[in-house]
Amino acid sequence: MKIAIFFFSSSGNTWRIAKQISDTFKLEGAQANIYNIETIPADELLKALHKNDILGFGYPIFGSDLPFRMKQFLVDLPALPIPKPVFVFCTQWLFSGDGTSVAQEFLPSSYSPVKWSEHFFMPNNICISSIRLPYTNDQQKIARKIQKTQTRINPLVHAILKNKTKKRGFSLISTWLGRMQRKPFRKYFEHYRNRIGIDFDRCISCNLCVEVCPMENFSKNPIQTKGTCMYCLRCYNFSMFTT
Ligand SMILES: Cc1cc2nc3c(=O)[nH]c(=O)nc-3n(C[C@H](O)[C@H](O)[C@H](O)COP(=O)(O)O)c2cc1C
């Protein structure tokens, strides 16, 4: 069995889970490859979609919703001649309600409905000083949290290999809770995405934000934002280690 896993990850958590899922498939004798949606060329994407039997999609949860970059990727997926089984997973800090089932909204109709889905608890990646949330760089704590995810990865991988439906995030209560969080978040993100700016008192013009931003939201000399922020916080997460 051949499995392709397409992921978006702003600060590494989802990449990590995609890799663990792929490694678990390999241990079970299946072929699995992971693809970063930010870097995969169009021809390789087409090949991966055609040559694999099962397609997986993974992303971090932003306000019980998909990151804009992942939505864009799903909506733009080329049509498939024959629908293939699909699984979806998301990484989250605390809660996402229907974080996986909401992907169905964006998958083109030529893709099969989601058959397997799972939510993974990972470290929080919100590190803005104005929003005080528990955030840690304690490697032992992080390692413990990552280790725990394997207890959800194994059942997911086994269900996929045995072709037994297994879905998290699809119940009525999950849908209701997800919608409650997503509705105000979508409004808030849309309202503020072009208002996010640069703190010039702290900026050292290292240009790291320009390089790492998945939305090409920054232009150089002088550094300015273009209003395309999707709140992934990669600029915060990566630059905090260098400044
Ligand atoms: C803008 C934003 C919104 C988030 N919203 C949620 C949320 O609603 N629920 C949650 O549990 N975690 C939330 N998180 C935390 C991330 O989903 C979590 O840390 C994720 O594992 C990050 O994955 P990544 O490193 O692959 O980007 C949010 C993070 C960001 C940056």
The ligand as a Tripos MOL2 file, in Angstrom:
@<TRIPOS>MOLECULE
LIG
   31    33     1     0     0
SMALL
NO_CHARGES

@<TRIPOS>ATOM
      1 C1         -3.3080   31.7120   15.2120 C.3       1 LIG1
      2 C2         -3.2860   30.4380   15.9950 C.ar      1 LIG1
      3 C3         -4.4840   29.9050   16.4460 C.ar      1 LIG1
      4 C4         -4.4810   28.7180   17.1860 C.ar      1 LIG1
      5 N1         -5.6750   28.2110   17.5900 N.ar      1 LIG1
      6 C5         -5.6950   27.0560   18.3140 C.ar      1 LIG1
      7 C6         -6.9470   26.5030   18.7300 C.ar      1 LIG1
      8 O1         -8.0180   26.9810   18.4050 O.2       1 LIG1
      9 N2         -6.9000   25.3740   19.4920 N.ar      1 LIG1
     10 C7         -5.7260   24.7790   19.8640 C.ar      1 LIG1
     11 O2         -5.7740   23.7850   20.5700 O.2       1 LIG1
     12 N3         -4.5330   25.2600   19.4430 N.ar      1 LIG1
     13 C8         -4.4820   26.3860   18.6730 C.ar      1 LIG1
     14 N4         -3.2770   26.8900   18.2550 N.ar      1 LIG1
     15 C9         -2.0370   26.1580   18.5670 C.3       1 LIG1
     16 C10        -1.5430   25.3410   17.3850 C.3       1 LIG1
     17 O3         -2.6140   24.7490   16.6560 O.3       1 LIG1
     18 C11        -0.6110   24.1850   17.8090 C.3       1 LIG1
     19 O4          0.4260   24.6480   18.6070 O.3       1 LIG1
     20 C12        -0.0880   23.4420   16.5810 C.3       1 LIG1
     21 O5          0.4060   22.2070   16.9950 O.3       1 LIG1
     22 C13         1.0140   24.1810   15.8220 C.3       1 LIG1
     23 O6          1.4570   23.3530   14.7700 O.3       1 LIG1
     24 P1          2.6420   23.7220   13.7600 P.3       1 LIG1
     25 O7          3.9020   23.8180   14.5820 O.co2     1 LIG1
     26 O8          2.6750   22.5900   12.8040 O.co2     1 LIG1
     27 O9          2.2810   24.9990   13.1040 O.co2     1 LIG1
     28 C14        -3.2440   28.0530   17.4870 C.ar      1 LIG1
     29 C15        -2.0550   28.5980   17.0040 C.ar      1 LIG1
     30 C16        -2.0580   29.7740   16.2680 C.ar      1 LIG1
     31 C17        -0.7490   30.3210   15.7630 C.3       1 LIG1
@<TRIPOS>BOND
     1     1     2 1
     2     2     3 ar
     3     2    30 ar
     4     3     4 ar
     5     4     5 ar
     6     4    28 ar
     7     5     6 ar
     8     6     7 ar
     9     6    13 1
    10     7     8 2
    11     7     9 ar
    12     9    10 ar
    13    10    11 2
    14    10    12 ar
    15    12    13 ar
    16    13    14 ar
    17    14    15 1
    18    14    28 ar
    19    15    16 1
    20    16    17 1
    21    16    18 1
    22    18    19 1
    23    18    20 1
    24    20    21 1
    25    20    22 1
    26    22    23 1
    27    23    24 1
    28    24    25 2
    29    24    26 1
    30    24    27 1
    31    28    29 ar
    32    29    30 ar
    33    30    31 1
@<TRIPOS>SUBSTRUCTURE
     1 LIG1         1 GROUP 0 **** ****
